[in-house]
Amino acid sequence: MRHHRGFTLIEVLVALVVLAIGLIGVAKLFVVTIQGNASASSRLYAVNLTADLADRIRANRTGGAAYGGAAADYSCVGGVVRAVQCAPAQMAATDLYVWQAQIASTLPPGATGTVTYAAAGTNLPATYTIAVRWLEAGSGQSLSYTLRVII
């Protein structure tokens, strides 16, 4: 009787199949990690963008209902060299214009931002509801982030 030494062809093929399954698992894990990072980035941008607009609203408290209106570029953002004088409503429209441009440049295509204004009433302060909506890249899932600002 002869003793065989080494691996048989079937053992080698089984080892290759096991290795291939392991590599496919690692690749899938890598893809899921990349998608998770993209999702986390989108959420972080949405939170930061809504907080930015909330700060702009707090800085321009007399803008009021103009933050619930249309965005327009009144060039109210001055530089170090020149100061720009704008009415509160114009500043609010410019804030919305800049904010929407930031949304378009940082979130996935088709992302939108809206502001709803509820005027102050009897024993109720003025309330702004800032919402950002976007479609998640890859999955197409609709996500949103909403912040309520009471002034």
C-alpha positions as CSV (number, residue, x, y, z in Angstrom):
1,M,0.0,0.0,0.0
2,R,1.2,3.4,-0.8
3,H,0.8,6.4,1.5
4,H,-0.1,9.6,-0.2
5,R,1.4,12.8,1.1
6,G,0.3,16.4,0.6
7,F,-3.2,17.7,-0.3
8,T,-5.6,16.2,-2.7
9,L,-7.2,18.3,-5.4
10,I,-10.6,18.2,-3.6
11,E,-9.0,19.6,-0.4
12,V,-7.4,22.4,-2.3
13,L,-10.7,23.3,-4.0
14,V,-12.6,23.3,-0.6
15,A,-10.0,25.6,0.8
16,L,-10.3,27.9,-2.1
17,V,-14.1,28.0,-1.7
18,V,-13.8,28.8,2.0
19,L,-11.3,31.5,1.3
20,A,-13.5,33.0,-1.5
21,I,-16.5,33.1,0.9
22,G,-14.4,34.9,3.5
23,L,-13.2,37.4,1.0
24,I,-16.7,38.1,-0.2
25,G,-17.7,38.7,3.4
26,V,-14.9,41.1,3.9
27,A,-15.9,43.0,0.7
28,K,-19.5,43.2,1.8
29,L,-18.4,44.5,5.2
30,F,-16.3,47.2,3.5
31,V,-19.3,48.3,1.3
32,V,-21.6,48.5,4.3
33,T,-19.0,50.6,6.2
34,I,-18.7,53.0,3.3
35,Q,-22.5,53.4,3.1
36,G,-22.7,53.9,6.8
37,N,-20.1,56.6,6.7
38,A,-22.0,58.4,3.9
39,S,-25.2,58.2,5.8
40,A,-23.6,59.5,9.0
41,S,-22.0,62.4,7.0
42,S,-25.4,63.4,5.5
43,R,-27.0,63.3,8.9
44,L,-24.2,65.4,10.4
45,Y,-24.5,68.0,7.6
46,A,-28.3,68.2,8.1
47,V,-27.9,68.8,11.9
48,N,-25.2,71.4,11.3
49,L,-27.1,73.2,8.6
50,T,-30.3,73.5,10.7
51,A,-28.3,74.7,13.6
52,D,-26.6,77.3,11.4
53,L,-30.0,78.7,10.3
54,A,-31.2,78.7,13.9
55,D,-28.3,80.8,14.8
56,R,-29.0,83.2,11.9
57,I,-32.6,83.5,13.1
58,R,-31.5,84.3,16.6
59,A,-29.1,86.9,15.3
60,N,-31.9,88.5,13.2
61,R,-34.8,88.3,15.6
62,T,-36.8,91.0,13.9
63,G,-36.8,89.0,10.6
64,G,-39.9,87.2,11.8
65,A,-42.1,85.9,9.1
66,A,-39.6,86.6,6.3
67,Y,-37.8,83.4,7.3
68,G,-40.9,81.5,6.3
69,G,-40.9,83.3,2.9
70,A,-38.8,83.1,-0.3
71,A,-35.1,83.1,-0.5
72,A,-33.4,85.9,-2.4
73,D,-29.8,87.3,-2.7
74,Y,-29.8,90.8,-1.5
75,S,-26.0,90.7,-1.0
76,C,-26.5,91.4,2.7
77,V,-23.4,89.5,3.6
78,G,-20.6,92.0,3.9
79,G,-16.9,91.5,4.0
80,V,-14.2,92.9,6.2
81,V,-13.7,95.8,3.9
82,R,-17.4,97.0,3.5
83,A,-20.4,96.9,5.7
84,V,-23.8,96.2,4.1
85,Q,-27.0,97.7,5.4
86,C,-30.1,95.6,4.9
87,A,-33.6,95.5,6.3
88,P,-34.4,92.6,8.6
89,A,-36.6,91.0,6.0
90,Q,-33.8,91.3,3.3
91,M,-31.3,89.8,5.7
92,A,-33.8,86.9,6.3
93,A,-34.2,86.3,2.6
94,T,-30.4,86.4,2.1
95,D,-29.9,84.0,5.1
96,L,-32.4,81.6,3.4
97,Y,-30.6,82.0,0.1
98,V,-27.2,81.2,1.6
99,W,-28.6,78.3,3.6
100,Q,-30.2,76.7,0.6
101,A,-27.0,77.0,-1.4
102,Q,-25.2,75.2,1.4
103,I,-27.8,72.5,1.4
104,A,-27.4,72.0,-2.4
105,S,-23.6,71.8,-2.0
106,T,-23.3,69.5,1.0
107,L,-26.3,67.1,0.9
108,P,-27.2,64.6,-1.9
109,P,-28.9,66.1,-5.0
110,G,-32.5,66.9,-4.5
111,A,-32.2,67.8,-0.8
112,T,-34.5,70.6,0.4
113,G,-34.8,72.9,3.3
114,T,-37.9,74.6,4.6
115,V,-38.8,77.0,7.4
116,T,-42.2,77.4,8.9
117,Y,-43.0,80.4,11.0
118,A,-45.7,80.6,13.7
119,A,-46.2,84.1,15.0
120,A,-46.2,84.9,18.7
121,G,-49.6,84.7,20.3
122,T,-51.1,85.1,23.7
123,N,-48.6,83.6,26.1
124,L,-46.9,81.8,23.1
125,P,-43.5,82.8,21.7
126,A,-42.7,82.9,18.0
127,T,-41.8,79.5,16.7
128,Y,-39.7,78.5,13.7
129,T,-39.7,74.9,12.4
130,I,-36.6,74.2,10.3
131,A,-36.7,71.0,8.3
132,V,-34.1,69.4,5.9
133,R,-35.1,66.5,3.7
134,W,-32.9,64.4,1.5
135,L,-32.7,61.0,-0.2
136,E,-30.0,58.7,1.2
137,A,-27.4,57.9,-1.4
138,G,-27.4,54.2,-2.4
139,S,-30.6,53.2,-0.7
140,G,-32.9,56.0,-1.9
141,Q,-34.5,56.1,1.6
142,S,-36.1,59.5,2.4
143,L,-34.6,61.0,5.5
144,S,-35.3,64.3,7.3
145,Y,-34.1,66.3,10.3
146,T,-36.3,68.9,12.0
147,L,-35.4,71.6,14.5
148,R,-37.9,73.8,16.4
149,V,-36.6,77.2,17.5
150,I,-38.7,79.2,20.0
151,I,-37.8,82.8,20.3
